[in-house]
């Protein structure tokens, strides 16, 4: 299944891309995500890690009352414009992307997510599709709030650490 949504935000494309490229920022705007990291970045300086094809990472998420750890690898990067990744196949196949384009005085963000279950998980795809559509809409609304200086979903040590990554108004 593939889900796509586009939103607009009053921030320049470079600052939007920079925010999304700092993977630890996911916990600020994705409701299911509790933590994300590039491989080997534990305790490191995230600001120095540039997304590059082949760079691996992981995301810890709460889904349906269970905590799972998803592993992924960056599949494509167009600096300042596009970032795509693929899951490693456990528990799902697929991946996603963000495309950031100029739009008036701000940016247009298009997020795409493709997920295919493996084995018995394939039977859950229709239910997962509905949940993913709702989550994608809500998460992108939160992303716009964060980038616009609106209400924050939560303040965590990661969130406090990354406040400097928020684009200035």
Beta strands, then each sheet from edge to edge (+ up, - down):
strand 1: 2-9
strand 2: 33-38
strand 3: 56-63
strand 4: 66-78
strand 5: 82-87
strand 6: 92-103
strand 7: 106-117
sheet 1: 1+ 7- 6+ 5- 4+ 3- 2+
end
